Every structure is written in C-alpha cells, then in structure tokens.
Amino acid sequence: MGIEIERKFLVSSEEWRQQGRGKVYCQGYIHASKERTVRVRLVGDQGYLTIKGASVGPSRMEFEYPIPPEDAMVMLEQLCEPPLIEKKRYLVEHEGFTWEVDEFFGENQGLIVAEIELESEEQSFARPPWLGMEVTDDSRYFNARLASYPYSSWPRESLPRQVDPGSGSREQR
C-alpha cells in the first residue's frame, strides 16, 4: 500500500522561477469525495490513473498507475467532471528536498502552491525563502476541490495573498 505524506504551502515570491522549466499537466476527476478520489492525469505523452484515500493530516493512501496517453485523453474528455485542472509543475531543489511548485491556469489562474513529499509526518525540512503560508489542512487547495470549486470563484475577500506573476510584487488576488 502506498502512503503519501505531503505538505502544501502558498508561494510568496518569484524566486523559485529561476530554477528551471516546468511540465504541463492536465488532470480531471472521475470521482472526488472526502473519502476518496479517482484522478486521471496527462503529463506530456504519459497518462496516469491515481486513486487516493481520505486525508488524515498530511497523510493519505495513494495508488498511481501509468496508462496509455490515448486512454487518458478519452477519460479526461468523456469521464471527468469539468472543469479540468490545468497547471504547470516545476521541480525546485532546496537543501536536499525537491519541491513541486504548481502554477495553475484556466479557472484556477493566479494560484501558485508548493508541495513537499516527506518520509514521515515528523520529518523536518528547510523552508525556502519563497515559501508562504501553509495550507496543508485547507481542503480548498486540494486539486480535487479546485476542480469543483475553482480559485476564480472564491469570494475576493477570502483569497490568499499571492505573488502577481506579472509584477513580482505581493498583492491581494
């Protein structure tokens, strides 16, 4: 059984951008509930089917399987609930850890989050200087939730402070 231990944070500056190019992701959800999600993902020319259990703090069961990209496309178009999640994922190294920084597009345009996968819930790590507020326990930031309740539909007063990619300064989004 696979266990994912992941912590999620908002991004507070543009410093991470200088560390590389990202890959485009398109993903959708065949089923999404508090207890489990079934996700289809297309990354370049590789498809994936992922099943995740309920989150207990930063941990949850996760099973991921490669599938043909043609199958992923059909599932995304015909089985997944709209809207699909569109994002670019950057892998950013910081003090021995790889951070996944997701810049969202489409209906989640303007949201940028960073995730780190850990070996245990107690594992310590150095915080990069561009890391903002932790949102691990805020279900609004789960990708499955962003598919049903996109960032663009959040009430303006509830939006977090994020970096404006166009200006490099912090502003309310």
C-alpha positions in Angstrom: 0.0 0.0 0.0 1.3 3.5 -0.9 1.1 6.3 1.6 1.6 9.9 0.5 2.8 12.3 3.2 2.7 15.8 1.7 2.6 19.4 3.0 1.3 22.2 0.9 2.2 25.9 1.0 1.3 29.1 -0.8 4.2 30.8 -2.7 5.2 34.3 -1.5 7.7 35.4 -4.1 9.0 34.7 -7.6 12.5 33.5 -6.5 11.7 29.8 -7.4 11.2 30.6 -11.1 14.9 30.9 -11.9 15.4 27.2 -11.2 14.0 25.5 -14.3 11.3 24.8 -16.8 8.0 23.2 -15.9 5.9 20.5 -17.4 2.3 21.0 -18.4 -0.3 18.9 -16.6 -3.9 18.3 -17.4 -6.0 16.4 -14.9 -9.6 15.6 -14.1 -11.6 13.7 -11.6 -13.8 10.7 -12.3 -14.8 10.7 -8.6 -14.0 13.1 -5.8 -15.3 12.9 -2.3 -13.9 13.4 1.2 -13.2 9.7 1.5 -11.6 9.0 -1.9 -10.7 10.4 -5.3 -10.1 8.8 -8.7 -7.9 11.1 -10.9 -6.8 10.9 -14.5 -3.7 12.9 -15.4 -1.9 13.6 -18.6 1.7 14.8 -18.4 3.3 15.3 -21.8 2.9 11.9 -23.5 2.2 9.9 -20.4 -1.1 9.2 -18.8 -1.8 8.2 -15.2 -4.7 6.8 -13.2 -4.5 7.7 -9.5 -6.7 6.6 -6.6 -6.3 8.4 -3.2 -7.9 7.8 0.1 -9.1 10.3 2.7 -6.5 12.7 4.1 -5.5 12.3 7.7 -3.4 15.4 8.4 -0.7 15.4 5.7 -1.0 11.6 5.0 -3.3 9.5 2.8 -3.2 6.3 0.8 -2.2 6.8 -2.8 -2.0 4.3 -5.7 -0.8 5.6 -9.1 -0.6 3.6 -12.4 0.7 4.6 -15.8 -1.9 4.3 -18.6 -1.7 4.9 -22.3 -2.0 8.7 -23.2 -4.8 7.9 -25.6 -6.8 6.3 -22.8 -6.1 9.3 -20.5 -7.3 11.7 -23.2 -10.6 9.8 -23.6 -11.1 9.7 -19.8 -10.4 13.4 -19.5 -12.8 14.3 -22.3 -15.6 11.8 -21.5 -15.5 10.6 -17.9 -14.1 13.5 -15.9 -16.2 16.3 -14.4 -15.4 19.8 -15.8 -13.5 21.9 -15.3 -10.2 20.1 -15.8 -7.2 21.2 -13.8 -4.6 22.9 -15.9 -1.2 23.7 -14.4 2.5 23.8 -15.0 4.6 21.9 -12.4 8.1 23.0 -11.7 10.6 20.8 -9.7 12.7 23.1 -7.5 15.6 21.8 -5.3 16.2 23.3 -1.9 18.6 22.0 0.7 18.2 18.3 -0.2 14.5 18.3 -1.0 12.5 18.5 -4.2 9.6 20.9 -4.1 6.8 20.7 -6.6 5.6 24.2 -7.5 2.3 24.2 -9.3 1.2 27.3 -11.3 -2.4 27.0 -12.2 -4.2 28.2 -15.3 -7.7 28.1 -16.6 -10.3 28.6 -13.9 -7.6 28.4 -11.2 -5.4 31.1 -12.9 -3.4 33.1 -10.3 -3.0 30.3 -7.8 0.6 29.1 -7.1 1.3 26.4 -4.5 4.4 24.4 -3.4 4.3 20.9 -2.1 6.9 18.7 -0.5 6.6 14.9 0.0 8.1 13.6 3.2 9.0 10.2 4.5 7.3 10.8 7.8 4.9 13.4 9.3 7.6 14.4 11.8 10.4 14.9 9.2 11.9 18.3 9.3 12.9 20.4 6.2 14.3 23.8 5.5 11.8 26.3 4.3 12.8 28.0 1.0 12.7 31.9 1.2 9.8 32.0 -1.3 7.5 29.8 0.8 4.4 31.4 2.3 1.6 30.2 4.5 1.0 26.5 5.0 -2.4 25.3 3.6 -2.0 21.5 4.1 -5.2 21.3 6.1 -7.2 23.7 4.0 -9.3 21.5 1.7 -9.9 24.4 -0.7 -6.3 23.8 -2.0 -6.8 20.1 -2.8 -6.7 19.7 -6.6 -10.0 17.7 -6.5 -11.6 20.6 -4.7 -10.2 23.1 -7.1 -11.9 21.2 -9.9 -15.3 21.6 -8.3 -14.7 25.0 -6.6 -12.2 26.8 -8.8 -10.0 29.6 -7.4 -11.7 32.1 -9.8 -15.0 31.5 -8.0 -13.7 32.2 -4.4 -15.0 35.3 -2.8 -12.5 38.1 -3.2 -12.1 38.7 0.5 -11.2 35.0 1.1 -8.3 35.0 -1.5 -4.9 34.5 0.0 -2.0 36.9 -0.6 -0.1 35.6 -3.6 2.6 36.8 -5.9 1.4 38.5 -9.1 3.4 36.8 -11.8 3.3 39.9 -13.9 4.7 42.3 -11.3 6.8 40.3 -9.0 5.1 42.0 -6.0 2.7 40.7 -3.4 -0.9 41.7 -3.9 -4.4 40.5 -2.9 -5.8 38.3 -5.6 
